[in-house]
């Protein structure tokens, strides 16, 4: 068990040469991380507070959020369950406000460097963008210090989004008042060979495909 606390702040000054515009000063301070991790049982870890929510490849999510994560480890099996919401309290304005996240992941470790698993992630959005995807898929990741490694993923997306049809324009126009269903799938396969030489040079080859439209 452990606890972590981290705060940060800054100041920015803008000098305007134009006499019609004033110089500006902006100051901010926020709690960047504040969490406690509890070993509640022999195989269960509970993490509460403001902490990093990220997956191994940082493709699905990679944000600092307020919430909880419960991790169950039993031999080769690992089960993660988490829920989070955007940083509102003691935080500067950010893109995670008025959003919630629920995620569950199941992994099976084949050996020390190779595991396979599946995931389900759902996002709720209370902003005008109404971007609420549901992502689910399967993964296989093998990370070797030397020799051949791979990463393979098959993922699917559903849900709905006002952002998708709005194309980043004002959410007040007529088109933005509509929502569009999300329906897509994608796969990614990457192979890497790391040589046992100085600087550990490596050769990487990958291919990815995603359905849908921009």
N, C-alpha and C positions, 0 to 999 in steps of 0.2 A: 504494500500500500504506500501511496505517496501523494503529495499535493504540489501544485505548481501555480505560481502567480507571476504575471508579466504585464507591465504597463508601458506605454510609450506616449510620446507627444512631440510636437514640432511647431515651428513657426515659419511662415513664408511672408516675405516682403516684396512688393511689386512697386517699382519706381516708374512713373509715367512721365515721359518728356513733354507730352501734350498738356498745356496749361489748363485745358478744359476738363481734364480727368485727374482725379485725386490719386495719390499714392495709397496703396492698400496694405493692410497687415492682417494675416489670418493665423490664429493660434488654435491648436487642437490638442486634446489629451484623451486617451481612452485606455481601457483595460483590454489588452490584446489576447491574453490567455489567463484563465483562472479555473482550475479544475482539481478534482480530487479523484484518485483511483483507489478502489477498495477491493481487496481480495476477500470477497464475501464467503467463499467456499474454496475447497481444494482445487476445483477445476473452473471456477467462475470468477471473472473480473468485471467490476462495474466502474464505469467512468462517467462522472457527472460534472457539468459546467461548460465553460467556453474553451473549446479545444479544436484540434484539427480533425476534420472529417474528410477522409481521402481513401481511395482504393489503391491497390498496388501499382497500377499503371497510371493513376491520376487521369483517367479518361472519363469516368462516370461522374465523379465529384471530387473537388479539391478546394475546400473552403474552411475557414475558421467560423464555427457556429456554436450556438448555445443549445445544449441538449444532453443526451445520455447515450452510452453504448454499453451493451452487455456482451461479454465474450465467454463462450464455453469451449474449453479445450479438453479433449478426451482421446489420448493417443494420437492417431493420425487425423482425427476429426476435429474440425473447428467450426463453431457456429456463431455468427455475429448478428446482433439485433440492435438497431439504433433508431433514434428519432431526434430531430433538431429543428430549430427555427432560427430566423435571421437575428443578427446582432442589433438590438435596439437600445438596450440599457448600457450606459457608460461606454458608448461607441460612437464614432463618427458616422455620418451618413454613408451607406454602402448598398450594393446591389442585392444583398440578401434580406433586406427589410421586408416584412409582410410576406415571407415565404416560409414554408415548412417542408421537411424532408423526412421520409421514412425509408429505411433500407434494411434488408436482410441478406446475408451471404452464408453459404455453406461450402466448406472446403474439405478435401480429402488429400492428405499428403502421401504420395506414392513412395518418395524417399526424401532425403534431407534437402534436395534441391528442386524437386518436381512436385507440383500439386495441381489438382483439377478441382473445379467447383462451379457453382451457379450463383446467381444473384437476382434480386428484385428490388427496384428502386422506384418510389413514387414521390412526386413533387406537387405541393399545393401552393397556389399563387393567389394572394389577395390584392395584387396590384392591377393596374389597368391593362397590363399585358396578358393576364390570364393564361400564362404559359404553364401547363400542367402535364408533362410527359410521364409515362410509365415505362420504365426500361427493364428488360429482363434478358438473361442470356447465360451462356456457358463459357468457361475459360479453361485453358491449360497453359501453365507457365512453368518453364524450366530455366533456372538461372544458375549457370555453371561459371566458376571463376576462370577455368580454362576449358577449351574444347567447344563442343556444340551445345547451344542453348536454343530454346524456341519459345514463342508465345503465339497462341491461337485463340481466337474468340469468335463466337457466333452470337449476335445480339438482335433483339427485336424492340420496337418502340410502338406504343399506342398512346392514347390520351387525346388532348386537344390543346389548341393554342390560338390566341388572338394575335400574338406576335408573328406567327408564321404567315398569316395572310396580310398582316399590316406592313411587313417588310421594313420595320424600323421607323416608320413615319409616325405622325401624330396619332395618338389613340383617340382623338376626338372626331375624326372624320367618319363618314358613313361606312366605309369599308372596314374600319377598325371595330365597329360594333358587331361584327360577325366573328364567329369562331370557326376554326378549321380542324378537322380530325387529323390526328397524327397516326400514320400507318406505314411503318417501314421496317427494314431489316438490313443487317450489314454483317460482313465477316472480315477478319484480319488474320493473316498468317505471316509470321516473321521468324527468320532463322538467323542465328549469329554464331560465328566461330571466332573464339578468342585464342590467340597464339601465346605460347609460353615463352615469350621473349621480353626483353626490357620494354617498358612502357605499355605492355599488354595490348598490342595492336589487334584490331578485330575487323572482320568482314561481315556486313549485315545485308540481308536481302529480304524484302517483304512485299506483300501485295494486300491491298484492301479494297473493298467495294461496299458502297452504300446505296440503297434504293432511295427513291423520292426525288425531290427537286429543290433547287435553291430558292 
